[in-house]
Amino acid sequence: MIAQTTESTSVDDASSADRVLVEVEQLTVAFGRQVVLRGIDLRIRRGETVAILGESGCGKTVLLKTLVALQRPTKGRVLFDGQDLFQLRSFELAKQRIRMGFVFQQAALFDSMTIGENIAFPLRQHTQMSETEIQTIVRDRLREVGLPENVLRKKPGEISGGMRKRVGLARALALEPELMLYDEPTTGLDPIMSDVINELILRTRREHPVTSIIVTHDMRTATKVADRIVMLYPLSRLGPGEPQIIYDGPAAGIEAAADDRVIQFVRGEARERLMELSRNELSHQVGMGEAAHG
């Protein structure tokens, strides 16, 4: 089945090319013999909010890490604002990363630091701001994510998981990045707190001139916050010539996708997956039987 796409030919003209912030060309990532991503082509324009969707093991987080040069590709290129990240020297790469904010799946706060110190960390590392300026920004970002100032002196272990997620967002926004990346921002949260995070992502887009990439398997997050959804499919279940991106189009259109695999994911239907698992198990048993009588 051919993947749907809204990447029209206008993206290839000069004016649209000027608006592309992130570009991935024929990206392949392998760990030894295990190929996780294969031949990925992707363009993300300035100001877009793109959700990378797919089931566990399809390579979503690997793609996200490759976009910020935390994971080196086996083949292909990753361009940020026209620059190939993997051709940059270390200090040049560090300069580009300041333009990016990364919200990790488990917030990845420093346990030994207070909440205030966590949010201030990138400002102290990458700017020459005075302590007064830093504290003003810390309080502003804390307010943006809906947390009271009395959490500033607490340690991450003293606050809830939802609050840690919001602190992670505040820290990522400290340097006013041009690109925000979210790795499973609602994982492990109850429905109400998940929606709080979704609303904060929407507020961030409204209040900051930011491009956002969100890796998730949560359909509610994807359809609520994204302009566009890109859906990956596990390579282990694809043929040699099949594209790994099986949907690339508007969030509002994914429920009407022509590809049955997309519809099954959107609806959370496991019937085809269970049949596939049964076939694999039967094939395994037959193979074991043949080996035993060989």
N, C-alpha and C positions, 0 to 999 in steps of 0.2 A: 504494500500500500504506500502511495506517495505521500510524503508529509505535507500538511497544509502549511501555507505561509502567507503572510501579509507583507513580506519584504519585497515591495514592488520595484520596478526598474528605476523609479525615481531615486531610490537609495544610491544608485550607481552614478547619478549625475553629480556635477561638481558641487552644487549648493548643498546637497544632502551629505556628500562625503565630508564636507567641512563640519557637519554636525555630529559625525560619528566619534564617540569618545573611546569605546572599547571595540576592538576588532580581533576576531579569532580566525586564523586561516589554517585549514587542514590539520587541526590539532589532534594528536594521538598521544596518549599516556599509557605506558605499560610498566608493570612491576614484574621484572623477570619475563616469564612467558605469558603472564596474565595481562591481557589488554583490557583496560577499563574504559578508555575513550578512544574513538577511532574516526578520523576524518571530519572533525567538527568544524563547521563554518558558522560564524555568528557575528553580527554587528549590532551594537547597542548605541543608540543616539543619545546625545545630551538631553537631560531632562526626563528620559524614559524611566519607568519602573518596570522591570522585567522579573518575572518569577520563573525560576528553573525548577521544573516539576518532574516527578518520577518516583518509582518505587525504590525501596532500599537496595543498594548495590548497583544502581545504574550509572554512578559516577558523578552525581550532582556536586558533592562536596569536593571531590578531586578537581572538578572544573573550576569551582570557586577559588580554591587554593592556587590553581594555575594562573588565574586571572590577576592575582596579586604577587605572582612569582614566588610563592611559598612551595610550589611543586614544579619542578622542571619538566617540560614536555619531552617525549621521546622523539616526536616529529612536529613540525608546524611552528606557527608564530603566534604570539600574543602582543598586540599593539595597544598601548594606552596613549591617547592623544597623538597618535601617529608614530610613537616610538616603540621599537621592539624591546620589551622589558628584559629579554634574556640576552640582549646584546649590550646592555648598559653595564658600566663599571659599578662597583658596589656603592660608591658615594652618590652616583647618579640615580641608581635604583632607590636608595634611601630617600632622595629628594622627591622622587615620584610617589613613593609610598605615603609621604606626608599629605598628599592630595587625596588619600583614600582613608575611609573609616571602616573598620571591620568589627562586626558584632558577632562574637563567637557563640557556638551552640550552648555552652555552659557558662557564658559570660566571661570566663577566663580572667577573673579579677585576681589581683595579688593578695593572697590571704593575710600576709604580714602587714599590709598597709590598711589604713582606714579608707572609708568610702571617699572622703575628700582627697586623700593622697592618690587614690586610684584615678579619679577624674583629672587631677592636676598633672599626673605623670607625663602624658605626651606634651603638655605645655612646657614643663620643666626640661624635658629632653630635647625639644626641637625649637624652642623660642628663647628670646632674651627678655621676656616680659618680667616686670617687677612682681613681687609676691602679691601686692595689692591688686594688680591687673589679673593675675592668675586666680585669686580668690573670687573676684567679681565674675569671671567666666565660669568657674566651678559652680557658684550659686545660680547663675543664669541657666546653665545646662541642667542642673538638678531640678529647677523649677519647670523646665521644658518637659521633663519626663514625669512630672507630677509627684515628686518626692519632697518631703519636708526637710528643712535644714538640720533638724536634730539627728538625721542619719549620718551626717558628715563625719562624726567621730567614731561611728561604729565600724566594726570589722565585717567583711563579707559573711562570715559564719554566723553573725548575729542578726541577719536579715533574711527574709524569705526568698525563695527562688525567683518569684516574679519581680521582686525589688532588685535582685542582683541583675536580672535581664535589663531592667531599666537603667541601672547604673552603668552597665556595659554600653548601652546606647548613649548615655550622657558622655562617657569617656570617648566613644568613637566620634562624637560631634564636637569635641573640645577644639579641634583645629579647623573647624568649618570645612570639611572635606568636599571635594567635587563629586566623588564617587563613594557611595555607601554600599557595603556588602553585608548581607545577613545570612548566617548559617543556621537554618532551622530555628527561627526566632521564637516560635511558640511551643517547641517540644517540651513535654513534661509539665505544661501549665494547664490549669482547669479552663473550661470554656470562657468564663468571664475574664480571667487574666489574659488569656490568649487574645481576646478582643481588645483589651486595653493596649496590648503590644501592637496589634493591627492599627488601632487608632493613632498611636504614637508614630508609626511609620508614615501614615497619611499626613499627620501634622508636620513631621519632618520635611516631607516633600512640599507642603504648602509654605513653610516658613523659611526654607533654605533652597537655594538654586542647586539642587543635587540630583544626580543620576543614581538609581538604586537597582541592585541585583539581589534577589531574595531566593535562596535555596530552601525548598520546603516540600513536604509531601502532604501538607494540609490544604485541601481544596478551598476551605473558607478563607484562609489567608491569601491564597493565590488569586481568587476571584475578587476579593474585596480591595486589595491594595495595588494590584498590578494593572498596567495598561496592556501588557503583552505577556503571554505565557509561552515558554519553550519547554517541551516535554521530551525527556530522554528515555530510551528503552535499554534494558540490559543487553550487552553484546552477546551474552551467553545464549540468548533466545532469538538472535538475529542470524540471517544467512550472510554469507561473505560479502555480497554486494548491497545489502540493505542499509539505508541511512539510519543513524542512531537517533537523530531528531525526528520524532514522528508527529510532532505538532509544533508549529511556530506561527502564532496568530494572536488576535485580540482575546483578552480574558473573557469578554462577553460571548465569544463564539465557540468556546471549547466544548460546551455541552451539546453543540450541534455538529461536532467534528465527524468527518466521514470515516475515520479510522476506528474500527471496533475496539482496538486496544486502548485508545484514548477514552472512549465512552465507558469501557469497563473500569478504568481507573477512576474516572470522574464519579461514577455511580458506586464505586466500591464493590463491584461484583467479582466474586472469586471463582465462579463456575469454570471458566476456561482455564484458569490457573490450576485448579484442582485436577482437572482432566489431564493437563500437561504433567503435573507431578505424578499422577497415577501411571501415565504412559512411561515416564522415566523410571519409576519404581519397577514396573513390569519388565522393562528392557534390562534393568539391572539384574533382576531375578533370573531372567532367561540367560543372561551372560554368565551369571554365577553357576547356573545349572550346566551350561555347556562346558564351562571350565572344569567342573567336578567330574564330567563324564569324558573329558578329553583324553 
